[in-house]
């Protein structure tokens, strides 16, 4: 990519502001530029697609494609990128816990690459310097000027040059942007099991668009189930086949002992603490490696429609 992640995201954010009315989002100035995709704003499917692309720093395509769960026709969220490591791990991954005394959100977006406070950037040897940056917050509360100032302090970007896009999981846009993380969760899992993610030159992911939940807790359950039990990822990789055969079984969600239970059950058993859940669970249901050097295809895992039906109320 010729442009930095933040430059691409700022350009997309400006386009989104110009389409705020049709996207049913609210744009305002609160120390920095605030884009409400679903806290007080109505949002919608198009807003969700725009929010997902913003998370990915406009370095991946996101679309709704037809699919099914059993005999029921069901929309799927598809993501594909030729810059998957940068788009997913350096931007979309929600690796920044934005925690202040009166505010908490899971932070994603390319501002993470400027702040560089996560270990992943050191290991990937990736960083950015920027005079303007974009962050995405998963929260049911809109940030105030204190949040912009906090992120400015951590990133070195002036608060009035920061764009923050916000949506709760229990909104149309927030729901969709989480389901758009099938490829990202797969890449993060590869990173965690020791696979050289720079071997992944392209990737596609698809997962069923979960029903919008009545509250954030239920939304967390449904969106995670969409990926854990319905996510399907294809990775286009280079290099040898033996390392794929060795690490491949560890990549899909079925590698976890928690696999087979709806996510909300797992979450409750962990005392609603994400960090007490087996990290091997967080991955798509099915992963296919296509080696563009050797032509070999290797498949691991599989979709569980029975759990999707239970989670989605089908």
MIMAR-662719 format. One line per 4 residues: number of its first residue (from 1); their letters; for each residue x, y, z of C-alpha. Coordinates in pm, whole numbers, plus 50000, padded with zeros to 5 digits. Each point is the difference from the previous one (the first is absolute). Example, Ala and Ser with C-alpha at 12.3 -4.5 7.8 and 13.67 -1.06 7.14 Angstrom:
% residues 2
1	AS	51230,49550,50780; 50137,50344,49934;
***
This chain:
% residues 314
1	XXXX	50000,50000,50000; 50137,50339,49905; 49798,50192,50258; 50024,49953,50374;
5	XXXX	49710,49832,50176; 49903,50324,50172; 50015,50203,49678; 49765,49752,49835;
9	XXXX	49768,49999,50302; 49988,50381,50024; 49907,50018,49632; 49722,49746,50055;
13	XXXX	49883,50182,50314; 49962,50321,49800; 49788,49816,49743; 49788,49854,50281;
17	XXXX	49937,50345,50149; 49877,50121,49660; 49754,49706,49995; 49895,50029,50366;
21	XXXX	49632,50062,49924; 49960,49705,49763; 50199,49777,50236; 49779,50111,50292;
25	XXXX	50301,50089,50214; 50081,50316,50198; 50323,50199,49959; 50104,50255,50261;
29	XXXX	50303,50167,50158; 50081,49898,50359; 50365,50094,50039; 50050,49797,49683;
33	XXXX	49766,49873,49728; 49741,49759,50137; 49804,49767,49773; 49704,49832,50170;
37	XXXX	49907,49685,49809; 49746,49861,50246; 50008,50137,50355; 49742,50274,49943;
41	XXXX	50001,49989,49620; 49788,49742,49817; 50272,49867,49771; 49921,49704,49777;
45	XXXX	50154,49744,49765; 50182,50258,49789; 50129,50165,50316; 50125,49660,50117;
49	XXXX	50183,49940,49673; 50157,50346,50023; 50100,49943,50362; 50156,49664,49918;
53	XXXX	50201,50154,49715; 50111,50279,50235; 50118,49734,50250; 50201,49846,49717;
57	XXXX	50146,50340,49903; 49837,49966,49657; 50249,49723,49924; 49743,49725,49949;
61	XXXX	49665,49964,49829; 49689,49924,50204; 49667,49893,49854; 49677,49813,50067;
65	XXXX	49966,49677,49802; 49724,49737,49995; 50029,49681,50201; 49798,49765,50217;
69	XXXX	49979,49839,50340; 49846,49661,49945; 49703,50058,49770; 49960,50367,50095;
73	XXXX	50144,50267,49771; 50238,50214,50203; 50219,50303,49917; 50374,49961,50046;
77	XXXX	50268,50263,50061; 50293,49950,49764; 50344,50157,50037; 50298,49970,49769;
81	XXXX	50337,50169,49984; 50334,49990,49821; 50156,50173,50303; 49856,49777,50273;
85	XXXX	50269,50044,50265; 49987,50379,49991; 49624,50022,49958; 49913,49745,50267;
89	XXXX	50278,49982,50260; 50131,50357,49973; 49658,50163,49979; 49686,49791,50050;
93	XXXX	50108,49793,50300; 49843,50137,50320; 50325,49995,50194; 49973,50332,50183;
97	XXXX	49796,50011,50320; 49904,50365,50028; 49945,50027,50374; 49940,50322,50187;
101	XXXX	49837,50054,50337; 49655,50050,49847; 50039,49848,49657; 50092,49661,49854;
105	XXXX	50010,49875,49643; 50182,49745,49790; 50207,50196,49752; 50087,49908,49643;
109	XXXX	50100,50190,49689; 50332,50127,49869; 50059,50243,50288; 50130,49687,50176;
113	XXXX	50296,49996,49760; 50091,50356,50099; 49968,49935,50374; 50198,49675,49965;
117	XXXX	49927,49893,50357; 49916,49639,49910; 50255,49721,49972; 49867,49901,49659;
121	XXXX	50156,50310,49838; 50343,49923,50135; 49982,49640,49879; 49869,50102,49658;
125	XXXX	50251,50287,49983; 49727,50238,49892; 49938,50358,50108; 49862,50322,49861;
129	XXXX	50053,50369,50058; 49698,50212,49926; 49867,50352,50047; 49641,49867,49981;
133	XXXX	49871,49662,50110; 49685,49787,50020; 49877,49779,50282; 49690,49783,50032;
137	XXXX	49844,49942,50341; 49765,49716,50090; 49790,50159,50272; 49645,50095,50090;
141	XXXX	50122,50336,50125; 50117,50295,49794; 50349,50126,50090; 50050,50353,50133;
145	XXXX	50296,50234,49960; 50188,49813,50274; 50005,49686,49783; 50137,50194,49702;
149	XXXX	50266,50154,50223; 50092,49658,50140; 50045,49855,49651; 50191,50309,49892;
153	XXXX	50240,49956,50291; 50058,49632,49917; 50038,50050,49624; 50167,50339,49975;
157	XXXX	49730,50115,49757; 49824,50326,50091; 49649,49936,50137; 49837,50220,49736;
161	XXXX	50164,49784,49731; 49855,49674,50131; 49687,49840,49859; 49816,49759,50230;
165	XXXX	49719,49782,49863; 49777,49838,50263; 49732,49730,50002; 49871,49749,50257;
169	XXXX	49979,49631,49914; 49619,50017,50033; 49965,50235,49703; 49974,49919,49631;
173	XXXX	50337,50155,49916; 50177,49871,50312; 49864,49651,49944; 50118,49991,49639;
177	XXXX	50348,50136,50067; 50066,49725,50256; 49885,49725,49762; 50235,50150,49738;
181	XXXX	50293,49872,50212; 50013,49641,49871; 50327,50056,49812; 50146,50207,50284;
185	XXXX	49933,49736,50267; 50165,49740,49778; 50312,50209,49946; 50025,50076,50371;
189	XXXX	49972,49629,50078; 50277,49924,49749; 50212,50268,50164; 49939,49849,50345;
193	XXXX	50088,49643,49899; 50329,50113,49847; 49923,49997,49628; 50184,50264,49796;
197	XXXX	49701,50215,49902; 50207,50182,49738; 49962,49682,49794; 49629,50086,49962;
201	XXXX	49989,50214,49686; 49620,50008,49958; 49700,49886,50199; 49624,49971,49989;
205	XXXX	49755,49947,50282; 49625,49957,50024; 49764,49963,50297; 49622,50014,50045;
209	XXXX	49869,50343,50100; 49866,49936,50349; 49658,50141,50098; 50028,50334,50178;
213	XXXX	49963,49925,50371; 49786,50185,50254; 50302,50071,50222; 50380,50002,49973;
217	XXXX	50048,49678,50199; 49775,49803,49764; 50169,50177,49710; 50342,49884,50118;
221	XXXX	49867,49643,50004; 49846,50008,49655; 50286,50179,49822; 50258,49765,50147;
225	XXXX	49792,49695,49908; 49974,50131,49643; 50378,49974,49964; 50079,49709,50234;
229	XXXX	49736,49771,49848; 49921,50158,49662; 50319,50176,49891; 50184,49864,49696;
233	XXXX	50339,50135,49897; 50223,49933,49701; 50364,50102,50024; 50232,50032,49701;
237	XXXX	50348,49923,50130; 50357,49950,49886; 50273,49767,50125; 50002,49639,50113;
241	XXXX	49707,49766,50056; 50133,49809,50302; 49969,50295,50239; 49638,50046,49889;
245	XXXX	49926,49632,50062; 50159,50029,50345; 49836,50323,50116; 49677,49978,49800;
249	XXXX	49803,49791,50254; 50068,50268,50266; 49846,50280,49793; 49620,49950,49987;
253	XXXX	49781,50050,50308; 49963,49621,50032; 50356,49998,50142; 49852,50122,50330;
257	XXXX	49852,49777,50270; 49720,50261,50026; 49894,49934,49641; 49643,49872,49969;
261	XXXX	49832,50237,50247; 49827,50328,49912; 50237,50283,50082; 49776,50150,50267;
265	XXXX	50020,49673,50197; 50379,50009,49978; 50000,50367,50099; 49786,49937,50307;
269	XXXX	50221,49708,50108; 50297,50238,49981; 49828,50250,50229; 49943,50231,49702;
273	XXXX	50375,50049,49976; 50133,49967,49644; 50350,49941,50131; 49894,49685,50184;
277	XXXX	49870,49840,49681; 50226,49758,49814; 50160,50225,49734; 50001,49710,49753;
281	XXXX	49623,50042,49967; 50023,50338,49827; 50026,49899,49637; 49771,49917,49707;
285	XXXX	49837,49660,49974; 50169,49899,49675; 50339,50096,49860; 50129,49909,49652;
289	XXXX	50365,50055,49906; 50073,50033,49629; 50375,49994,49936; 50065,50212,49691;
293	XXXX	50357,49867,49977; 49921,49626,50002; 49631,49992,49905; 49914,49788,50305;
297	XXXX	49671,50061,50183; 49955,49908,50367; 49673,50035,50193; 49938,50004,50376;
301	XXXX	49691,50028,50218; 49637,50022,49895; 49679,50201,50043; 49749,49912,50274;
305	XXXX	49656,50104,49877; 49829,49847,50303; 50166,50250,50235; 49933,50287,49761;
309	XXXX	49630,49913,49999; 49994,49986,50379; 50183,50331,50035; 49800,50184,49734;
313	XX	49661,49865,50114; 49930,49808,49679;
***
